[in-house]
Amino acid sequence: MASERDRTTGFYHQTLETLSPVGREKFLSEELRKIVIHACQNAPAIQKKFASVGLKPGDVRSVKDLEKLPITHKHELASLQKEDPPFGGFLGVPMQRLKRICMSPGPIYEPEDTESKNDRWTQAFFAAGFRKGDIGQVTFSYHLVPPAFWFEDALHRLGCIATPGGVGNTEQQVKMMHDLHVTGYIGTPSFLMAVAKKALEFGYDPRKDLALEVGFVSGEMLPESLRSELEETFGMVIRQGYGTADVGCMGFECYHKNGMHFPYNCIVEIVDPETGKQLGPGETGEIVTTVFDEAYPMIRFGTGDLSYYTDEPCACGRTSGRLVKILGRLDQVTKVKGMFIHPANVDEVAARFKEIKDCQVVVTREGHVDQMTFKVVLSEGITPSDDLAKQIESAIPQSMRVRGKVEFIERKSLPEKYSKIDDQRKWE
Ligand SMILES: [Zn+2]
């Protein structure tokens, strides 16, 4: 019973989602100036952060100026809050103005403002294809942590109805989806898979007996193969978003699913983890975010996640940059010839060649120069050749921005369990 809603085009906030680069810079810098003044007046932790580098609020006037400020890392928040409970000095409004306080592992407490203008998840839901009148089943946890509440808010802002499924209770959840003709799914990809299984057990045809048309998933990796399997099973469109409990939404896919657009109302920097300087398109670094949230004004919040972005135009018409891919955690990176490489980069190279069965990158140092060797185990029936080595060698810099040499090896020369990057450099 497919509805006639157009889920593939349009914007939640057309003007702000389609700004020119100059217009966006102007908009973001204005918002930044406002939140910096507010935060420095009201949040002692931000005051301290400015004072630690001898800056005044007026010194941070543009996105580029953010580089002057230190990054507050996610892993520091728990101890900062412990020292100065409950919010570590980051609360920017009187306590009475809060509507909700959640708790994430750490513990870290996250305050939420009654007067919040934060519609970043709403942009994400619109881009995913949610429209007024949808019934969206929220299958994230309603206990302690914030996402389920955020996603309900996003549904309400779009004029949708929420069904609070929460975690587990798959039978009741499938029944609810069936009986209420739920059109939207909000949850993890793996729970949607569980829904499909349970529906089949009930004798339902997921395409005909359930009304799901649109899904927003988060919290887990979404391999393309899993996405297509789920989309096929339910006859629905599934898009994903990226965020953390501390700062909320930082990226979301549109219908064209070619990376995750930055919401119009936050600043996402990709930053060199060693220098804190902003990196350009295609360069891998830490995702660092500044949000314009008066209650919890995180300014230069370091997620510890690694990614790179593109500013190529997107067919949807949104003009913001896009996170191409979340590569993994910062603590897994290795620096080679000045570039950060991550196990996910190694997998990316391997994925381009069906001839590659296993591989490992070995980093060594010869005469004060880093050397990268790509050890390749070939699939059955493939014989090593110079030609193949050359092809792989030319693919390596595309994913890793560093050149490397290919060496073909037997599987048995690698241990049973091995790490994707073996850093053998000695620094004494
Ligand atoms: Zn797009």
Boltz pocket constraint, residues with backbone or C-beta under 6 A from the ligand:
constraints:
  - pocket:
      binder: B
      contacts: [[A, 254], [A, 255], [A, 256], [A, 261], [A, 314], [A, 315], [A, 316], [A, 317], [A, 318]]
      max_distance: 6.0
